[in-house]
Amino acid sequence: MRIGLISDTHGWLDPAALKHFENCDEIWHAGDIGSMALLEELKSFKPVRAVYGNIDDHKIRQECPEHLRWNCEGVDVWMTHIGGRPGNYSLPVRPLMKSKPPKLFICGHSHICLVKMDQTHKSLYMNSGAAGRHGFHKMRTILRFEINAGRIENLDLIELGPRTLPKE
């Protein structure tokens, strides 16, 4: 299973992201989608799993849950928007991270791309950073990886370019 991971688009989708996701089986969006039109564009391109973020309106919240947990190719995956990071998980995440940590924990919100093994919980943490134009991040980023028979492999960090596009 080849996955394209994106977050914090804030209503704007760089066409380059779709090019990088052409060979993916699914796109996972870790919140702050920003518009139903963007979500529909992603869905017309590939199957999508998405959670809502703090900027998402009631329409997106009706369509997407706050938390998604599922098994993908033998990997227990948990995706939410505001998750914190290893050593400093958000308050709603902490109890379940302690009692039933996933093999792969995905979140967004921070606009900081980070992939790190949480040794305490034996969980791989992924935050793809931010792919949109809004926020403090300097570089727009996405991740692409594979899940094969319980293994997370072939991770690519993709830089889409500076947050602010050059004026034409």
C-alpha positions in Angstrom: 0.0 0.0 0.0 1.6 3.3 -1.1 0.4 6.3 0.9 0.6 10.1 0.3 0.4 12.0 3.5 -0.6 15.7 3.5 -1.8 18.1 6.2 -2.6 21.8 6.7 -3.6 22.7 3.2 -5.8 25.4 4.5 -8.0 25.4 1.4 -5.2 25.4 -1.2 -3.8 22.4 -3.0 -0.5 22.6 -4.9 -0.9 20.6 -8.1 2.7 19.3 -7.5 1.3 17.4 -4.5 -1.0 15.4 -6.9 1.9 14.6 -9.2 3.9 13.2 -6.3 0.8 11.2 -5.2 0.2 9.7 -8.7 1.5 6.3 -7.8 -0.1 6.2 -4.4 -3.0 3.9 -3.5 -4.5 6.3 -0.9 -4.1 9.9 0.3 -4.3 10.5 4.0 -5.0 14.1 5.1 -4.2 14.9 8.7 -6.5 17.9 9.1 -6.9 21.6 8.4 -8.2 20.7 5.0 -9.8 24.2 4.6 -12.5 23.6 2.1 -14.9 20.9 0.9 -13.8 21.7 -2.7 -10.2 20.6 -1.8 -11.4 17.4 -0.1 -13.6 16.6 -3.1 -10.6 17.3 -5.5 -8.5 14.8 -3.5 -11.3 12.2 -3.5 -11.7 12.5 -7.3 -8.0 11.8 -7.6 -7.5 8.9 -5.1 -9.3 7.2 -2.2 -8.9 9.5 0.8 -8.8 9.1 4.6 -9.1 12.4 6.4 -9.6 13.9 9.8 -10.8 17.4 10.5 -8.6 20.1 11.9 -9.3 23.1 14.1 -9.9 25.5 11.1 -12.3 23.1 9.3 -16.0 24.1 9.2 -19.1 22.1 10.0 -19.3 20.6 6.5 -15.9 19.1 6.8 -16.6 18.0 10.4 -19.7 16.2 9.2 -17.6 14.4 6.5 -14.4 13.7 8.5 -14.0 12.5 12.1 -11.7 14.0 14.6 -9.8 10.7 15.1 -9.4 7.8 12.7 -8.0 4.5 13.8 -7.7 1.5 11.4 -5.5 -1.4 10.4 -3.6 -0.9 7.1 -1.7 -3.9 5.9 -1.1 -5.2 9.4 -0.2 -1.7 10.9 -2.4 -0.2 13.6 -2.7 3.5 12.4 -4.1 6.4 14.4 -4.6 9.8 12.7 -5.8 13.0 14.4 -5.0 16.7 13.7 -3.9 18.0 17.1 -1.7 15.2 18.5 1.4 16.9 19.9 4.7 15.1 19.5 6.7 12.3 21.2 7.3 13.4 24.8 4.6 16.0 24.6 1.4 14.5 23.2 -1.8 16.6 23.5 -4.0 16.0 26.5 -6.7 14.0 24.6 -4.1 11.8 23.0 -2.1 10.8 26.2 -4.4 8.2 27.8 -4.8 6.1 24.7 -1.2 6.5 23.7 -0.3 5.0 27.1 -2.9 2.3 27.2 -3.0 1.3 23.5 -0.4 3.0 21.4 -0.6 2.5 17.6 2.3 1.3 15.5 1.9 4.5 13.4 0.6 7.8 14.9 -0.1 10.6 12.4 -1.0 14.2 13.1 -0.7 17.7 11.7 -1.3 21.1 13.2 2.2 22.1 14.1 3.3 22.9 10.5 6.6 21.1 11.5 7.5 18.1 9.4 8.8 15.4 11.8 9.1 11.6 11.6 10.4 10.0 14.7 10.3 6.7 16.6 8.7 7.2 20.0 10.8 4.7 21.9 8.5 5.0 25.0 5.4 3.9 23.2 7.1 1.9 20.4 5.2 4.0 17.9 6.3 5.7 14.7 5.3 9.4 14.8 4.6 11.2 11.5 3.7 14.8 10.9 4.0 15.8 7.2 4.3 19.5 8.1 2.1 21.9 6.1 1.4 21.8 2.4 -0.6 25.0 2.2 0.3 28.7 2.1 -1.0 29.8 5.5 1.1 29.5 8.6 4.6 30.2 9.8 6.4 27.3 8.0 9.0 28.3 5.4 8.8 25.2 3.2 5.6 23.3 2.2 6.1 19.6 2.7 4.3 16.2 2.2 5.3 12.6 2.9 5.0 9.5 0.8 5.6 6.0 2.2 4.6 2.3 1.8 3.1 -0.1 4.2 3.9 -3.7 3.3 2.9 -6.7 5.5 3.2 -4.8 8.8 6.3 -2.8 7.8 6.5 1.0 7.1 9.0 1.5 4.4 10.4 3.7 1.6 9.6 7.0 3.3 10.1 10.1 1.1 10.0 13.7 2.4 9.0 15.9 -0.4 9.5 19.7 -0.4 6.9 21.4 -2.6 8.6 24.9 -2.4 8.5 28.0 -0.2 5.3 28.8 1.6 4.9 32.1 -0.2 4.8 31.7 -3.9 6.7 34.2 -6.0 4.6 37.1 -7.4 4.0 36.9 -11.1 
